[in-house]
């Protein structure tokens, strides 16, 4: 940068008191040049920086009586979106006819129209012969015509209008000296304006000459032309054979971007370089900005970001992302809880705790939909009020009253919240969505940093700018896509280099940097020099014929390489090249960019070095330096060796000791307390000892399926989080659908009044009942769409047909007597079962139906509304997994005061599309009852001994709620077998005895 600063100094010496205007692409470039000058010469007088755009704005403000506001890109894209929709619907397009009008496509068309207009074209002057298709030219002309009409109608001007009007008003500024950067970025109209504006005193700052690559070519009178200065060492990067002096360059690689950046930080630390004398450049922003931002936040490193930070780094930005997801899922409770627990929503001081709010919403089974929040919370409040009335003491009454108050507050809060949020339906108003999100950001976005405050202001400003032009009805996915396109692309906290700060930015904007330590990361062959793809809307062939100022996209990689060489040639200090050798997302090796190889050739002074030599460079998987605890552990893992941890370290990490002990116990064949062998309190957990402990058949079946799962759920009282999920492709979950069908079947039978079921006579009756029940369920739980509702209704109707057809033939020998008969529930006394040893247990349950045969015996019916998988005629108990038929037979006899043996049959009945009316009957004879009682006693003995071993069949784990806790799949199979062969563990032997029954 010496030649540039020297020339600038000579100009300042020649015109010490005259106003000097430095014209640059960005103010950040101007600031860097001025800072470099000050560093070298200590002061600068009468030197101002400005961009061409700002010069045009100044001219308009000074000389025009009526300056229109400059249209924002988001509003321009919205105009184009409406224009394309209208032209498409009216069949006025030809080349773009029937293309789906999406926000992305509208943005691309807006960009093309802007480029054409900045190239000097209007609807009347568009060079139509330049296009390969007359239809394409006509479409662009139509779109441009409507766009210009929209600008006039809404009183906006775009950049093309700005430069055109400024050119008409501009006069040469002969009182000032103009200094221009070389290779200035200009369009046709901005170039025309600048020619009108500049005085005769115009100078150009030089760039170092570079060799071995293509360079931009412009005529000397073109204001974009380049003035060259003497080459520097890096000028020969692609001409290593003529390298006069080797520059100070270092190369390194890493397996991950995080490790790559940690190596950068380590290099800075080791060299004791000042942060504000260091810059990190990248060819591709992500994942480097994210990685650097996260590390800078973690280690409190002051960093400025040239391109700013994604709005999604901020809490308001993440709130918007959460709100869009919440809307998309029709206000799914789980998504709200996620936003709240992340701290994105600012709750009032009087609000219940987050854990209580989560519990109330789950206990209320809100699930989704605005209407369900109010209705379900009201039902939960009534339940709490009823519990309060029944409470036996004042303390318990106060406890329930507090819950009533909390639920009342929560219900009211949601009602206020939903006033500003749209109801999700088949269509949504874009303006309503933006208004709702804006209100949420204003009132409820939590801010804890400057970044959050800037993001909040930016989001509100962007939405309010688009409000007047967003009154349109869209399909939900289209509306949400538009919101994402509008808001997720926002970047905040943009900053040029600052004293005391490490600076991070794109190499493309770093040519005039003023720092001595330059790190260029991410130099892989996909990121640099980048692809040279054509624009499918305006091809490069068309661009060349249109205007010499239209960017030629096939030249992108060439221009990128030139920009990188200029950056390097300007650098006067230490340069570091690095790249990540492996892509975790794509699970593949990544190769270096060619410039990385050139850097290696420069270091080694070997022009013939190839990529095979680069492959020998060390590429660490973990950070060589220890920045945090995980770096230490990662280094140990990478060594892949058995390392004995020092006692001092174990004392600091006590959980490691516990973990090591548990791991050793689990890998040994002995059955231990880490596998479910515990000292049990029989007075509390053995139902023979604790008469208040009433068991259900389901709980006993779970004990028989997997004692360890029973232990986790019923002894340790672990409870999986129950979510009422929103599924756009499904309405009723299995339990709700089963309950609905049970209710339909029961209601149908109650209408018969002793009459036998008849398919032809009663089909309309049962379908009418089904329709009524479905409508009642719809009011409680709205379906996600009419399409899903229709599909599931048809399935329920088909189940009714199967049920009625089967009942017609079955009822010839049976008469239905009892429906939904409860014992131990709903105020009914539990049933008592006497075990072989004479001890008793209490059981509870609800029998779907009890029938009586023509010969007087009873038959228990249990409806199953799924598939017949795991049900067979021969297997009566399935190793204890199917006990309900037996337990219900004993319970009904005891509860209805029937003689032993009156219930002769129990059946699992499948009146469903999957089950096709199949029945699996269990004859309740003496052999079955003797075996069943033996199973029950053995299962209770498992509890008695506290030996809760894991299931012996991995298939039992398929739908288990505790897989993440149990981790049975991590145990070696042989080890599991050894643990379950422990002859001293009586409970395990009892369990094996249960498994013997088929």
N, C-alpha and C positions, 0 to 999 in steps of 0.2 A: 504493500500500500504506500511505499515510500514515494514512488513517482507521482502518484495521485496527490498526496499531501504537499509535495514540493510544488506542483503546478498550482494548487490552490493557494499556497503561500505567496507565490509570485503574483497571482492575480490580486490578492489582498494587499500586497505591497504596492502594486501599480495603482489600485483604486482604494486607498485606505479609508476615505470618508464617504465614498459613494455607496449607495444601497446595492448590495449584492444579493441576488436571489439564486439559490441552489435548487434546481429542478430535479426531482427524484421520483422514483416509482412509489415509494412509501415514506412517510415521515420517519419511520424507524431507520431507514437507510440514511436519511439526512442527519439524524441524530448521531449515528455511528461515525459518519464522515466528520462531523463537527467535533465529536469527542476525540477522534484520532488527531485532528488538527490541534486541539487544545493540549492533548498529551505531549505533542511534539513542540509546540511553540508557546504554550501557556495562555494565550488569549486570542479572541477573534472579535473583530468590530464590524458591525453593519452587515452581518451575514445571516440571511434568513433562509429557511428551507420551505419548499412548497411542492405540491403535486400539481400535475396538469389539471386534474379534476377540480381542485380547490381554486386554482387560478381562474378557471371558467366560472365557478360559483361567485368569486369576488367580482368579476366583470359584470355578471348579471345583477348582483346586488347593488353595484355602483351606478349602472347605466340603464337598467330596465325599470320601468314604472310598475310593472306587474310580473312578479316572479312566482311561478307556480311551484308547489312542493314537488320534490323529486320522488318518484314512485319507488316504493320498496320492492325488493324482489318477491317477497311473499304475496304482495297485492298483485303484482304483475302476473305471477303464476296463477293466481286465482282468476284474474281476467281471462287468461288464455284457457283455463279449464272450462269456464262458462262458454267461451267462444267455440271451443272444440265440441263441447256437448251439443250446443245449439246447431252448429253446422252439420254435425254427424246425424243428429235426429232428423234434420230437414233434408238429408241426402244432398247437401251442397258441396261435399268433398268428393274427390275422385281418387287421387293417389292415396290419401289417408282414410278412405271410406271404410267403415266397419272395424277400424282398429279400436281396441278398448281404450277409452279415455280414462287414464289413471292419473293420480297426482304426479308420479314420476315422469310419465309421458308428457304431461302438461309442462312440467319444469324443463324438460329437454326442448320442447317446442319454443318455450319462452326464451331460453338461452339462444336458440337459433335465430329467432326474430330479433333479439337484441343485437346479436353479431351482425346481422344483415343491416340493421338500422345504423349501427356505429360504423359500418363500412360505407355509409352514405346513401343507402337505398331507402326509398319509401314505396308505398303501394303503386305510385305512379311511375317510378323510375327503376323498379326492380328489373334487373337484366335477365329476362326470362330465358334467353337463348343459352345462358350459361349452364342451365340445368339439363341433366340427361333425359328428363321426362318433362314434356309440356304440362302434363297433369300435376306433377309435383310443383312446378313453377306457379301454376294457377292456384293450387291450394295455399302455397305460401303467400301469394298475393291476396287471396281472400282473408286469410288469417291476419295478415298485416293490416289490411283495410279495417277489419273489425277492431283490431287492437288500437289503431290510431283513433278510431271513433270513441273507444272506451276512454282513452287518455283525455280526449276533448270533453267527453260527457262528465267525467269525474274530476276534471280540472287538475290533471297531473302532467308532469313532464318527465320523460325518461332521459338517460344520459345522452342519447343521440340528439334529442331536442335541446338539451342544455348546451352541447358543443356547437350545434348549428346556430343557435341564437347568440351564443357568446362570440362566435366567429364574426357575425354581422356587426356586433357592437365593439369588438376589440380594435384597438389602435396600438401601433408600436410604442413600447414603453422605453423611450430613449433616455430617460433619466436614471435608468437602472442598468446594472451589469448582470447578465444572466450566465449562470454556470450550470451545465447539464451533465448528468451522468451519461456515460456511454451506454449504448444498447438500451435506450429508454423504451419502455413498453408503450406503444401508441396504436390507436386505431386511425382509420382514415379521417374521421371527423375531429378527433383530438389533435391529430397532426396538422390539419387545416387551421384549427383554432390557434395552435401554438405558433404557426408561421405568421399569422396575423398579429399576434401579441408581442413577439420578441422584438427587441431592439437590434441595432447593428452590433452592439457589444455582446457577443455570445461566445462563450468558451466551452470546451468539452473536457471533462476529466478522463484521463487515459486509463486503459486496462492493460495489464501485462500481455505481451504476445504469448500465444501457446502454439504447440506444434503437434502434428500427428493426428489431428482431429478436424472435422468440418467446423467452420465458424460461420456465424450469420453474415450474410452479404447484403449491404445496402449501399446505394449511391451516396456520394459525399454530401449532396444537398439534402438527403433524407435525414431528418432529425433523429432517426434511430441508429445512425451510423456509429462506428466505434473508432476512437482514437487510440493508437497503440503506444505502449511504453516498452522499455527494455524487458526482456524475459527474466524470470526468476527460476530457481531450481525446479519447482514443480511445473514450470512451463514445459518441461521435457518428460513429463510422466509417460506420455505415449511416444516418446522419441528418446528412449533411455540410452541409445547408442551415443548420443551427443551430449549426455548429461555432464555439465561442467563441474558441478559440485553436489554431493549427496546431501539432501535435506535431512532434518531430524524427524524420522518417521518410525512409528512402532505399530506392529500388527499383532492382534490377538483374536481368539475365537472363544465361543462358549456353547454349551448345549441348549441353554435357555436364555431368553431375553433378560430375565431377572439377574442371572449370573453374569451376563454381559455387562449390564449396567453397574452391578456391584464391583466388577473389575474396573470400570471407569472410575467409580468413587475411590477405589483403592489406589489407583494411579494418581488421582488428585491428592489424596492423603499422603502418599509416599513422597511425591515431588514437592509437597508443601506449597502447591500453587494456590494463589488466591482464587476464591470462587468467581469474583468479578473479572478475573483475567482468563476465565475458562468458558468454553461454549461447547454444547453437544448438538451436533446436526444429525438429522436422519433423512433418508429418502422416502420413508413411509411412516406416517404418524403413529399408527397403531401396530403393535402393542406398546411402542416405546413411551408415548406420552403417559399412558396408564401406568406403566411400570415405574417411570421416573416420579410421577406424581405420588404414587403409593409409598415409594421409598422416601421421598422428600417429606411426606407427612409423618412417616414413622420415625425418621431420624432428625426431624426438625431442620431440614436443609433449605435455606431460602433459594427459591427457583422462580425465574420468570419464563413464561411460555409465549413464544412469538405467535403461535396459532391459537392461543387460549386453551381452555379446557372444555370438554363436552359438558353440556348442561346436565347430563346424567351423573356427573361427579358430585353434583350438589344435592342437598336434601330436597329442595323444591323440585328439582328435575326428576329425582327418583319418585317423589310423590306423584308427579304427573304421569310417569310410567306406570306406577301402581294404580292410579285412577283409571287410566285407559284399560288396563287389565281388569279392573273391578267392573267397569262398564261392560266390557266385552263379555264377561262371565255373568252378566245380569246381577251384579252386586253380591258375588260369592263371598260368604262370611270369611272363609279361609284367607282370601286375598286382603280383606280389610284387616284381619288380625295380623297378617304379615306386615302391612304398612304401619300399623300401630306399634307392633313390637320393635320394628326397626327405628322407631322414634321419628317417623316422617310427619305424623299428625300431631299438632299441638292441641292437647286436651285441656279443658278448663281445670282450675285448681280443685273444684268441688267434684270432679269426676271420680268414679271408683278406680281402683288400681287396674293396670293393664291385665293382670292375671285374672282379676274378677270379671272384667268386661269379656275376656276370652271365654271364661267359664259360663257366664250368663248366655252368651250368644250360642255356645255349643249345647248347653243344657236346654235352651229354648228350641233347638233344632231349626234355627232360622234358615240355614242353607243358602238361599239366594232370593232375589226379587224384593223390590222396595216394600211391597205390601206385606210380605212375610215378616219383616223386621218388627213392624208395629203389632201385627196379630200374634205372632209367636211369643214376643216379649210380654204381651198382655196375658196370654195363657200361663206363662211362667210366673207372672206376678200373682195370678189367682191361685196357683198351686202353692206358692209361698204363704199366701194369706190363709189358705186352708191349713197348712202345717202350723202356722202361728196359732190358729184357734185350738188345734189339738195339742199344742205344746204343754207339757206338764209343769213347767216351772217358769218363773219370770225371766231368768237368764236366757232360756231357749226362746221365749217370746221376743225378747229384745234382739236376739240373733236373727230371727226370721223377719222382724220389722226392718232391720238394717238392710236385709236383702230386698225387701219390698221397696224401700226407698231408693236403693241403687238401681233396681230394674226400672222403676218409674222414671228416674232421671235419664237412664239410658234410652228408654223408649222416646221420651220427649226430645232428647238430643238428636236422635236419628230422624225424627219427624222434621225438625228444623233443618237438618242437614239435607234431607231429600227435597226440600222446597226449591233448592237451586240446582238440583241434578235431574237430568231427563229420565223419563221412564223408558226402559229399553224395550223396543218392539221390532217389528219387521222393517220399519223405517225410522230414521232419526234426523232431526234437524241439526245441521252442522253448527249453526249459530248457538243453539241451545247447549250443545256439548261444550263448545268453547266458553260460553258464559258460565256453565257449571264448574268447569275446571278452573277458570279464572277466579271465581268466587272461593273455591276451595283453597287455591294458592294464597289468595289475599287473607283469608280468615284463619286457615288451619295449617299452612306450611310452616314448619319449624326451621328456624335459622340460627346457626351457632357460629358462623364465620362470615368473613367478608365475601367469600365465594358464594355462600348461600344467599346473602343479601343481594349481590349482583344478579344472581340467577333468578331470584324471585322478581326483581324489577324487570329483567329482560323478558321473562315469560309473560308477565302481565302486559308489558308494552307490546309484545308481538301479537298477543291475542286481541288486545283492544284495537290495534291497527287494522286487523282483518275483520272485526265484527261487522262493520257496515256492509260488507260485500259477501257475507257468509250465510245469508238467509236462503238455504236450499235444503231440500229433503233428499237424503241419501240412504242407501242400504248400509247396515251397521258396519260391515267389514270395510266398505269404501270410506265411511265417515272416520273410522278409527285410523285408517291408513293416511287420510288427509291430516289428521291431528298429529300423527307421528312425523310425517313429512314436514309439517310446519314447525314443530317444536323440538324434535330430537336432533335436528341439524344445528341448532343454536350452539354457539361457543361463547364462553364468558371468560373474563379475567385475562384478555389478551394484553400483552405487554412487551415492549422493547427491552433491551438490556438495561439493568439498573446497577448502581454501585452496591457492592456487597452481595450480589445475587449471581448464582450460576444461571446461565442463559441456555434455553433449549428452543430449537426451531428447525425449520426445513432448510436444507442446504441451498435450495433455489433462491431463498431470500437472504442468504448469508454472504453474498459476494463481497459486500463492503463491511464485513465484520471487523472488529477492532480488538481482538483478544489473541493472546499468545499461545494458549493451549487449546487445540482444536481436536475434539473427538467426533469422528464420523462413524455412527453405529448403523447396524442393519444393512451392511453392504453385501446382500445376497443377490443372486442373479435374477430373482423375481422382482425385487424392489428397485434395483438400479441396473441400467438407466431407465427402466420402465418400458412398457409396451407401447408400440406406435400403431394403435388401432384407429381405424377411420371412424368418423361420425356417420352413422347410418342415415341421419337426416340431411346433412349437407356433406357430400363426398369431397375428398381433397381435390379431385378433378374439377368439381364445380367451384370450389373455393378459389382455385388458381385462376379460373376464368372470370370469376366475379370481381376480385379485388386483391391487390398485392398486400393488403393489410389484414386479410382474413387469415387466421392461424391455420397452418397446414399440420394436421395431427400426425401424419406419418413422419414428420420431422421431430416429434416430441423427444424421442430417445437421443437424437443428435443434439438437440438444444439442451437437454438435461446434462449430457456429458460435458458440453461446453461450459455450462453454469458451474458444474462441480470443479472443472479445471480452473476456472477463473477464481473461485473461492480459494482453492489451494494455492494458486499463484500469488494471491494477495496476502497469504498467511506468512508471518515472519517468525513464527515460533515452532512449537512442537505439534506434530500431527499424529493422530492415532486412528488407524483403521480397525474396524471389528465387524463381525457378523455372527449370527446364531446358526449353528450347523445342523440343527434339527427342529422340525416343525411338530410340536406336540399335537396341534389340531388335526394335521393331515397324516400324522404318524409316518413321516418320511424324512430322509436326509435332505438337507438343503445345501446347494453348491454356492460358492462365492461369486460375486460379480467380477467381471473381467478387470475392473479398475483395482480390485483387491490383488489380483495377480500382478498387475503393473506395479503396484506398491511393493510387492515382494521382489520383483525384478529390480526395482530401484534400490531396495535395501541390500540385496545380495550382489548388485551390479552385474547381474547375469540376465541379459535380454532373452535368453532361450529357456529360462525356467518355465515349468508347466504346472498344470493343476495337480498332477500327481505329487509334486513336491509340497504343494499347499496342504494336501491331505495329511501330511506328517505333522502339521502344527498341532500342539496340544489343545484339546477342546474340553475343558473341565465341565463336569455335570453339576458340581456344587461350587459354591463360592470359595475360592482359595483363602480369602480373608473371612474372619468371623465377625459379622456385623450384629448378629442376633443369635439367640439360643438355637434356632432351627438350623443355622449354618453349621454349628458344631455337630449336631446329630446327623445332618446330611453327610458331613464329611466321614463320620463313622460308618454310615450305611454304605457309602460309595466304596470304602475299603473292603467291604464284603468279607470281614474276618471276625472271628470270635474275640471280642475285646472285653476283658474283665473290668467292669466299672469300679472306680476307686470308692472306698467307703465314704469318703468325704462328699463325693458327688451323690451317692445314694442317700446320705443323710439329708441332702437338700431336696431330693425328689423321692419322698417316701412312697409315693404311688408306684414307682418303679420296683420297689421291693415287693409290694403287694402283687403287682402284675407278674413279676418273675416267679413268685411262689405259686400263683394261680396257674401260670403257663406250665410249670413243671408238673403240678398235680393233674392237670388235664391231659397231659401226654402220657401219664402212667396208667397202668391197668387197674389200679385200685380205685374203688368207688369212694369218693370223698365229699366233703361239704361243698366243694367247688362244682360238683356234679349233681347236687340235690340231696345229699345225705345230711339231715339236720336233726337237732334235738327239738322235738315237737311238744307243744303244750296241749296234751290230750283234752284237758278240761275245756279248752277253747275251740279246738279244731276237729276233735273226734265227735261225730254226731251221736254216737252211742253214749258219750259222756255229757255232751252239751245239748240238752233238749230244745234249746232255743234255736239251734242250728238246723234249719230246714233246707234240704237239698232238692234240687230239680233233677230231672232225668238228663237234661243237657249238661249239667255240671258233672254228673257221674260219668256220662259218656266222654266228656273231656278228660276226666281223670283216667279213664281206661285208654283213651287215645294216646295221651302223653302225660304221665304224672308230673314231669318237670314243668310243662306248661301250666298244669293245675297249681303247682307250687308258686309259680310266678304271679298268677292271677289271684288266687284265693288265699294264699298264705302271706306272700309279700305284698299283696294288694296293688300290684302293678296294673295300670289301666291304659290301654291304647287310646290315643286321642280319637274320638269319634267325630268325623266331619260329615255334615250333610252336603255332599258334593254337587256342584253344578256340572252337568255333562250336556253339551249342545246336541249330542246324538242319542241321548237316553233320557227318559222321564222318570220312571219308577225304578228304584233299586229293588233287589230281590225280596227283602223282608216286607217292604211296603206293597209290592205287587202281590205277594203271598197273602198278606192280610186283607187286601182288597178282594181277592178271589174267595177267601174264606167267608168274608162278609156277604158276598153275592150268593154263595151256595147256601149259607144259613138263611138269608132272607128269602131265598126261593123256596126252601123247604117249609118255612113258616107260612107261606101263602097257600100250601096244599091242603091244610086242614084235614089230614088223614088220607087224602087222595094219593094215588100212586103216580110217580113221574111218568109223563108221556111226551115223547119228543115232538110230535106234530102239534099236539095241543098246547104244550107249555114253552115252546121255543121263544115265541114273542114275549112271554111273561119274563123269562130269565134274562133275555136281552134288554128288556125295558128296565129291569132291576139293575143290570150291569151299567146301562147308560146313566141311570140316576146316581149310582155309586161313583162312576167315573167323574160325573159333573161335580159331585161333592168333593172328590179328591182334587180336581182341578182348582176349586176355590181355595183349598188349603195349600196346594203345591202346583203352581202354574207350570205347564209343560214348556220346554225350551222353544218349540216351534209347532205349527200345525201339522207339519209333515211327520214329526216324531210322534205327536199325539195320535194321528191317524194310524200309524203303523202299530203302536202299542194297543190302541183300542181294538183293532182287528185281531190282534193276538189274544186279547182277553175274551172277545166274542167267540173266537175259535175254541178257547178253553171251555167256555160255557156250553158250546155245542157238544164237545167231547164228553163233558161231565153229564149232560142230560141224556145223551145216547147211552152211555154206560149205566147210568142210574136206572134207566127204563128196564134193562134186562136184569140188573142186579136186584131191584126192588121186588121182583117176583118172589124172592125167598126171604126178604128182610123188610123191616119197618123202622124208620128213623125215630129215635126216642128222645135223645138229649143232644143239645148243641152247645159248644163252647163251655163244657162243664168244668168248673174250677174247683180245685182243692188246694188249700194252703195259700190261696190268693183271693183278692177282692172280698176279704172278710170271711171267706170259708175256712173251716178248720183243715189243717193238713191231714194227709193220710199217714197211717202208721204201718210200717212193714217190719215183720218179725224175722230176724235172721236165724240161721240154723243153730247158733249157740244160745238162742233165747233172748238176745238183746234186740232192741228196736231202734229204728231210725225214722225221722219225720221227712216226708217228701211233699213236694208241691208241683203243680202244673195245671195246664188247661187241655182237656181232651176235645179235639175238634168235633167229634160226633160219636155217639153211642147208639148202635142199632140193636134191634132184637129180631132174631130169626123166627120163622114160622113155628119151629119146634120149641121156642122159648129161651134159647141160650142167647148170650149177649156177644156183640161184635164191636170192637173199638176201631174207629176209622181215624187215621192221621193223614191229612192232606199234604201232599208234596207237590209243589208247583214248579219244580225244576226238572232235571233229567233223572233217569233211573240208574245213573252211574253209582257203583258201590252197593246196589241193592240186588239180591239174588234169592231164589227160592230156597236153596240149600243152606246158605249161611244164616243161622238164626241170630247170632250175637256178634259176628265179625271180630272176635277177640275182645269183646266188651264194648266195642264202639257203637253197637246198636242195642240199647237197653230200654228204650222208651216203650216199646210194645209190651214188654214184660212188666215194667214198673206201673204203667197205666192200668194194666189188667188187675193187678193186686190192689191198686189204689181205688179203682172204681168199685170193686167188690167190697172193700172196707168202707168206702165213703157212702155207697148206696145201701149198705147193710145186706149185701147179697151173700148167698152161700158160696163157699170156696168152690171154684171150678165153674161157676155160672158163666164167667167170661171165657168162652172157648176159643175165640179168635181175635187176633189183632192184625190190622193190615196197614201197610203203607200204600196209599192210593195216589196215583199220578194223573189227575185230570188236566193235563197240559199238552201243548203241542209237542213238546219233547217227550213226555211220558206216554201219550196216546192212550190214556185211560188204564194203564197197567196197574195191577194190584199184586203186592207181595204179602202173602198171608202167613202169619206165625200162629200155629196151633198151640194154644196155651194148655198143653197137657202136663202130666206130672213130671215127666222127664225134663221138659223145658223149664218148669218152675223150680225144680230141684237144682238144675244147673245155674239158673238165673240167680237164685239166692246164694249159691256158692260164690258166684262172681261178685255179687254185692258185698259179701262179707270179706272176700279177699281184697277188694278195692278199699274198703274202710280200714283194713289192716295196713294197707300201704300208707294211709294217713297216720295210723297209730304209731308205726315204726319211724315215720319221718324219712322214708326212703323214696324220694321222688326222682326216679331215674328217667332218662330221656327215652322217647319211643324207639322201638326197634325197627321201625319202617320209615324211611325218608319220605314216603308219599304222604305221611301224616303232617308233614311240615308245609305242604303246598299252600294252604290257606291259613296258616297259623299267624296270629297277631304278634308273636314274640320272637320271630326269627332273628331279628336284629340283636336281641338280648341273648338268646340261647346260642346261636352260632354253631349249631350241631354239625353243619356241613364242613366245619374246619377240623373236626375230630377225625383222626384216622379210624377207618371202619373196624380194624382189628382191636384198637383200644376200646371202642365202644362195646364190642362183644365181650371183652375181658371184664369191663366194669359191670356188665349185666349178668356175669356168671359168678359174681361174688357170693359164695355159699354162706357167708356170715351175715349178709344183708338180707334179713327175713322179708323186708318189704319188697325187695327186688324179686325174690322167689315167689312171693304172692302175686306180683305183677305178671311174672312168667306163667303162673298158673291161670291167670285170667286170659292170657293170650292163647292158651290151649283150646279154648272154646271157640268153635267156628259158628 
